[in-house]
């Protein structure tokens, strides 16, 4: 099964790299008043909504024909 072959650590490291680059370039934009949601940043990725530690993998689908993995990352 393909899930046995996926290195979930690589998914985390990829997201961490994106968040680290964003924070290095523009810093932490903070949260909205009376909410815990992350404000949208003006960095190269425009991250908004959640911080890295709030994310988790909700589902993974693998298309055997196209060899493409589709992930749904939730919070």
C-alpha positions as CSV (number, residue, x, y, z in Angstrom):
1,X,0.0,0.0,0.0
2,X,1.3,3.5,-0.9
3,X,0.7,4.9,2.6
4,X,3.4,2.6,3.9
5,X,5.9,4.2,1.5
6,X,5.1,7.8,2.3
7,X,7.5,9.5,4.6
8,X,5.1,11.7,6.6
9,X,8.1,13.4,8.1
10,X,8.9,14.9,4.7
11,X,5.4,16.5,4.6
12,X,6.0,18.2,7.9
13,X,9.5,19.3,6.8
14,X,8.1,20.7,3.6
15,X,5.5,22.8,5.4
16,X,8.0,23.9,8.0
17,X,10.4,25.1,5.3
18,X,7.5,27.2,3.8
19,X,6.5,28.7,7.2
20,X,10.2,29.4,8.1
21,X,10.8,31.2,4.8
22,X,7.6,33.2,5.2
23,X,8.5,34.2,8.8
24,X,12.1,35.0,7.8
25,X,11.0,37.4,5.0
26,X,8.0,39.1,6.6
27,X,7.7,37.9,10.2
28,X,4.6,36.7,12.1
29,X,1.6,38.8,11.1
30,X,-0.2,38.0,14.3
31,X,-3.8,37.0,14.8
32,X,-7.1,38.7,14.2
33,X,-8.7,40.5,17.1
34,X,-10.8,38.0,19.2
35,X,-9.7,35.1,17.0
36,X,-6.8,32.7,17.0
37,X,-6.6,32.6,13.2
38,X,-3.3,33.8,11.7
39,X,-3.6,37.0,9.7
40,X,-2.5,36.8,6.0
41,X,1.1,37.7,5.5
42,X,2.6,39.5,2.6
43,X,5.4,37.0,2.1
44,X,6.0,34.8,-0.9
45,X,3.4,32.2,0.1
46,X,0.7,34.5,1.6
47,X,0.1,32.1,4.5
48,X,-3.0,32.7,6.5
49,X,-5.5,31.0,8.7
50,X,-3.4,28.7,10.9
51,X,0.1,28.3,12.3
52,X,2.1,25.2,11.5
53,X,1.5,23.5,14.8
54,X,-2.3,23.7,14.2
55,X,-2.2,21.7,11.0
56,X,-2.7,18.0,10.5
57,X,-3.1,15.5,7.7
58,X,-6.8,14.7,7.3
59,X,-6.6,12.5,4.3
60,X,-4.3,11.3,1.6
61,X,-5.4,9.9,-1.8
62,X,-3.2,8.2,-4.3
63,X,-4.1,8.0,-8.0
64,X,-2.4,4.9,-9.4
65,X,-2.9,5.9,-13.0
66,X,-1.4,9.4,-12.7
67,X,0.9,8.5,-9.8
68,X,-0.2,11.7,-8.0
69,X,-0.8,12.0,-4.3
70,X,-3.6,14.4,-3.1
71,X,-3.5,15.6,0.5
72,X,-6.0,17.4,2.5
73,X,-4.4,19.3,5.3
74,X,-6.8,20.5,8.0
75,X,-6.7,22.2,11.3
